[in-house]
């Protein structure tokens, strides 16, 4: 690995130099163990600790297949699917790997007693398989997490509809929280030149997801002048939705859970901010009963902030806790677009407020290659910025996932893989200087963690 890192950091190694590098037989990776899939059985989700389930192992370099690439991973980041993987919810990810393994001989590579997790990376191409022409060894890249086979006609209008669509590093093996990753070549995109390795690794999954959900015609199709309600507006997903709304001429109404997170939204340029904790919104009276009076109070607060207007779009991802309120506060003819259910998958709402007011619920999931490319292009042009708050070494991936699971973070939490320290990999200093304040506005010190119980 030292020779690979030396070539990357030299700044002068050629394609031929990278192609001549000898690949190691193994590499370090953040893994889950199949033998431990029931380790949290009977525990509440909030009590499950990723620091116990995520291991740092030395694993063999996988076989390279047609249309694939091996990437030297300089940095990665933690997404909520990393948390789901680490707490084995809603099902252990080994079920995905087993299903993939039954598909083909190449699929069988993924069905292992360990799972290398992670759905983001920035790094350098080391090798490409047969049929790859667009990417050469030595190219600096980021990867989006859509893995598709495209053998069915269903996926050729929108690749997210491919019956064999999977999320890399979650439903496949050999993910990005490692020193080497295996991806399909059509996951690769150019690394933004003004960003460091860890900054470039942060946007991939959440930026592309927010782009499809809010901007794309496959999602809400946001336009200038729209009022957009954004739940968790300072978080990994919501922070990009807030930026897209501001950049696209819409008005974000940012919902957060603390004064500190409200201030982050204001630093991004948002003016309409609701601190749920300070204003005491409780949308559920108990586990089974919602409180429509709170929906109404919430809707009134939104109109105070918008000059009397309701929201055109609700950017939904908390799910059960907020969905009833989301349907209620959306204007007549408006859109609730949802991509996740971090507070629970069973959504309940009063359907009278949907059908009688001609509202729409749209489901979106990640993004296709074109949407991911456009989202990355906006990052590369300095129109949208990474929301990286803190960075951990690969050895502390469990701690990084713990922060996200316990909502101790803002924006995204990064992980250094091969990169020996933060701040490396910047190739365009002039563009970086132009946007330095925006690039760093989420930066916070790491919190003091609770000790993991034995």
ChimeraX attribute file (.defattr): number of C-alpha atoms within 10 A of each C-alpha:
attribute: neighborCount
match mode: 1-to-1
recipient: residues
	/A:1	17
	/A:2	9
	/A:3	13
	/A:4	18
	/A:5	16
	/A:6	11
	/A:7	16
	/A:8	23
	/A:9	13
	/A:10	8
	/A:11	10
	/A:12	10
	/A:13	13
	/A:14	14
	/A:15	14
	/A:16	11
	/A:17	13
	/A:18	22
	/A:19	16
	/A:20	12
	/A:21	15
	/A:22	11
	/A:23	17
	/A:24	13
	/A:25	11
	/A:26	15
	/A:27	16
	/A:28	21
	/A:29	29
	/A:30	28
	/A:31	28
	/A:32	27
	/A:33	16
	/A:34	15
	/A:35	9
	/A:36	14
	/A:37	19
	/A:38	11
	/A:39	13
	/A:40	17
	/A:41	11
	/A:42	8
	/A:43	9
	/A:44	8
	/A:45	15
	/A:46	9
	/A:47	11
	/A:48	22
	/A:49	21
	/A:50	26
	/A:51	20
	/A:52	19
	/A:53	20
	/A:54	27
	/A:55	20
	/A:56	18
	/A:57	17
	/A:58	15
	/A:59	18
	/A:60	13
	/A:61	18
	/A:62	16
	/A:63	11
	/A:64	18
	/A:65	16
	/A:66	13
	/A:67	15
	/A:68	21
	/A:69	26
	/A:70	25
	/A:71	29
	/A:72	29
	/A:73	30
	/A:74	32
	/A:75	34
	/A:76	38
	/A:77	34
	/A:78	29
	/A:79	24
	/A:80	17
	/A:81	20
	/A:82	26
	/A:83	24
	/A:84	20
	/A:85	27
	/A:86	28
	/A:87	30
	/A:88	23
	/A:89	14
	/A:90	10
	/A:91	12
	/A:92	18
	/A:93	25
	/A:94	25
	/A:95	13
	/A:96	17
	/A:97	23
	/A:98	18
	/A:99	15
	/A:100	22
	/A:101	18
	/A:102	13
	/A:103	11
	/A:104	9
	/A:105	10
	/A:106	14
	/A:107	16
	/A:108	15
	/A:109	17
	/A:110	24
	/A:111	19
	/A:112	15
	/A:113	14
	/A:114	21
	/A:115	26
	/A:116	27
	/A:117	29
	/A:118	31
	/A:119	28
	/A:120	29
	/A:121	38
	/A:122	34
	/A:123	32
	/A:124	24
	/A:125	26
	/A:126	26
	/A:127	22
	/A:128	25
	/A:129	16
	/A:130	11
	/A:131	11
	/A:132	16
	/A:133	10
	/A:134	9
	/A:135	19
	/A:136	18
	/A:137	21
	/A:138	23
	/A:139	19
	/A:140	24
	/A:141	24
	/A:142	30
	/A:143	30
	/A:144	31
	/A:145	31
	/A:146	23
	/A:147	24
	/A:148	22
	/A:149	13
	/A:150	16
	/A:151	11
	/A:152	12
	/A:153	12
	/A:154	14
	/A:155	18
	/A:156	12
	/A:157	10
	/A:158	15
	/A:159	22
	/A:160	22
	/A:161	17
	/A:162	19
	/A:163	15
	/A:164	17
	/A:165	17
	/A:166	18
	/A:167	20
	/A:168	25
	/A:169	27
	/A:170	23
	/A:171	24
	/A:172	30
	/A:173	29
	/A:174	28
	/A:175	29
	/A:176	35
	/A:177	32
	/A:178	33
	/A:179	26
	/A:180	32
	/A:181	27
	/A:182	25
	/A:183	28
	/A:184	24
	/A:185	22
	/A:186	19
	/A:187	21
	/A:188	25
	/A:189	21
	/A:190	18
	/A:191	27
	/A:192	26
	/A:193	20
	/A:194	25
	/A:195	26
	/A:196	22
	/A:197	33
	/A:198	31
	/A:199	31
	/A:200	34
	/A:201	35
	/A:202	30
	/A:203	30
	/A:204	27
	/A:205	25
	/A:206	26
	/A:207	32
	/A:208	26
	/A:209	26
	/A:210	30
	/A:211	27
	/A:212	25
	/A:213	28
	/A:214	26
	/A:215	20
	/A:216	16
	/A:217	11
	/A:218	18
	/A:219	24
	/A:220	26
	/A:221	14
	/A:222	23
	/A:223	14
	/A:224	12
	/A:225	12
	/A:226	17
	/A:227	24
	/A:228	26
	/A:229	30
	/A:230	25
	/A:231	25
	/A:232	25
	/A:233	30
	/A:234	31
	/A:235	24
	/A:236	28
	/A:237	28
	/A:238	26
	/A:239	28
	/A:240	26
	/A:241	30
	/A:242	32
	/A:243	22
	/A:244	24
	/A:245	25
	/A:246	18
	/A:247	14
	/A:248	15
	/A:249	14
	/A:250	19
	/A:251	23
	/A:252	29
	/A:253	25
	/A:254	28
	/A:255	22
	/A:256	25
	/A:257	18
	/A:258	14
	/A:259	15
	/A:260	12
	/A:261	23
	/A:262	23
	/A:263	17
	/A:264	20
	/A:265	27
	/A:266	14
	/A:267	14
	/A:268	17
	/A:269	14
	/A:270	20
	/A:271	17
	/A:272	18
	/A:273	22
	/A:274	22
	/A:275	18
	/A:276	17
	/A:277	13
	/A:278	11
	/A:279	11
	/A:280	10
	/A:281	14
	/A:282	17
	/A:283	19
	/A:284	18
	/A:285	11
	/A:286	9
	/A:287	7
	/A:288	7
	/A:289	10
	/A:290	20
	/A:291	15
	/A:292	17
	/A:293	12
	/A:294	17
	/A:295	22
	/A:296	14
	/A:297	12
	/A:298	22
	/A:299	21
	/A:300	15
	/A:301	14
	/A:302	23
	/A:303	14
	/A:304	13
	/A:305	15
	/A:306	16
	/A:307	8
	/A:308	12
	/A:309	15
	/A:310	22
	/A:311	25
	/A:312	24
	/A:313	28
	/A:314	27
	/A:315	27
	/A:316	25
	/A:317	22
	/A:318	19
	/A:319	20
	/A:320	19
	/A:321	22
	/A:322	23
	/A:323	22
	/A:324	22
	/A:325	24
	/A:326	25
	/A:327	25
	/A:328	22
	/A:329	25
	/A:330	26
	/A:331	22
	/A:332	18
	/A:333	14
	/A:334	21
	/A:335	26
	/A:336	27
	/A:337	21
	/A:338	22
	/A:339	21
	/A:340	18
	/A:341	17
	/A:342	14
	/A:343	13
	/A:344	13
	/A:345	13
	/A:346	10
	/A:347	14
	/A:348	17
	/A:349	17
	/A:350	14
	/A:351	13
	/A:352	11
	/A:353	17
	/A:354	21
	/A:355	12
	/A:356	10
	/A:357	15
	/A:358	13
	/A:359	21
	/A:360	18
	/A:361	17
	/A:362	15
	/A:363	15
	/A:364	19
	/A:365	18
	/A:366	23
	/A:367	28
	/A:368	25
	/A:369	22
	/A:370	13
	/A:371	21
	/A:372	27
	/A:373	20
	/A:374	15
	/A:375	25
	/A:376	26
	/A:377	17
	/A:378	15
	/A:379	22
	/A:380	19
	/A:381	13
	/A:382	19
	/A:383	13
	/A:384	23
	/A:385	27
	/A:386	26
	/A:387	27
	/A:388	26
	/A:389	22
	/A:390	21
	/A:391	26
	/A:392	22
	/A:393	19
	/A:394	25
	/A:395	19
	/A:396	18
	/A:397	32
	/A:398	24
	/A:399	20
	/A:400	29
	/A:401	28
	/A:402	24
	/A:403	22
	/A:404	22
	/A:405	23
	/A:406	14
	/A:407	10
	/A:408	13
	/A:409	25
	/A:410	24
	/A:411	28
	/A:412	29
	/A:413	28
	/A:414	31
	/A:415	32
	/A:416	28
	/A:417	31
	/A:418	24
	/A:419	24
	/A:420	12
	/A:421	15
	/A:422	16
	/A:423	12
	/A:424	15
	/A:425	24
	/A:426	17
	/A:427	15
	/A:428	13
	/A:429	12
	/A:430	10
	/A:431	16
	/A:432	18
	/A:433	11
	/A:434	12
	/A:435	15
	/A:436	15
	/A:437	12
	/A:438	16
	/A:439	21
	/A:440	15
	/A:441	17
	/A:442	24
	/A:443	17
	/A:444	13
	/A:445	9
	/A:446	15
	/A:447	10
	/A:448	8
	/A:449	11
	/A:450	7
	/A:451	7
	/A:452	11
	/A:453	7
	/A:454	4
